[in-house]
Amino acid sequence: DEFIENLSMGIANYIDIFEPEKIAIGGSFVYYKSILLPRLVDRLKQGKMTFNGDIPEITTAKFGNDAGIIGATLL
């Protein structure tokens, strides 16, 4: 519960600042997406944490936990 609360606050701040159309979460979060992603989206919608109330689509990274490694090698 504490992890979801902290992550939702961080994502809400990110949404308010940048107003993204979609958010992709990578790292080890992808291994637990069936448990954590629905709870995260529900918390963002129920908590009314964003300024305008809009929540963009939130998904997991296409390359999963390797997304950061792949991105770094492309630099």
C-alpha positions in Angstrom: 0.0 0.0 0.0 2.8 2.4 0.8 4.6 1.7 -2.5 1.4 2.4 -4.5 0.8 5.5 -2.5 4.3 6.9 -3.1 4.3 5.9 -6.7 0.9 7.4 -7.4 2.0 10.7 -5.9 5.1 10.8 -8.0 3.2 9.9 -11.2 0.5 12.5 -10.4 3.2 15.2 -10.1 4.7 14.1 -13.4 1.3 14.2 -15.0 0.7 17.8 -13.7 4.0 19.0 -14.9 4.4 17.4 -18.3 0.8 16.4 -19.3 1.9 13.2 -21.1 -0.5 11.2 -23.3 0.9 7.9 -22.1 3.2 6.7 -19.3 5.3 3.5 -19.6 6.7 2.0 -16.4 9.8 -0.2 -16.7 12.1 -2.0 -14.3 11.1 -4.8 -12.0 7.6 -3.3 -11.9 6.8 -5.3 -15.1 7.1 -8.6 -13.1 4.3 -7.6 -10.8 2.1 -5.7 -13.3 -0.9 -7.9 -12.8 -0.9 -7.0 -9.1 0.4 -3.5 -9.0 -0.9 -1.8 -12.2 -4.6 -2.0 -11.5 -4.1 -0.8 -8.0 -2.0 2.1 -9.2 -4.5 3.2 -11.8 -7.4 2.9 -9.3 -5.4 5.0 -6.8 -4.8 7.7 -9.3 -8.4 7.8 -10.4 -10.0 7.7 -6.9 -7.5 10.0 -5.2 -8.1 12.9 -7.6 -4.4 13.6 -7.3 -3.9 15.5 -10.6 -4.8 19.1 -11.2 -7.1 18.6 -14.1 -8.3 15.1 -13.1 -7.2 13.5 -16.4 -5.1 10.3 -16.1 -3.2 9.2 -19.2 -2.9 5.6 -20.2 -0.4 3.8 -18.0 1.3 0.7 -19.3 4.5 -1.3 -18.7 7.5 -0.9 -20.9 7.6 -3.0 -24.0 11.0 -4.4 -23.3 10.2 -5.0 -19.6 13.1 -4.9 -17.2 15.6 -4.6 -20.1 14.3 -1.3 -21.3 16.9 0.8 -19.5 19.8 -1.4 -20.7 18.5 -1.3 -24.3 18.2 2.5 -24.2 21.6 2.9 -22.8 23.2 0.8 -25.5 21.5 2.9 -28.2 23.3 6.0 -26.9 
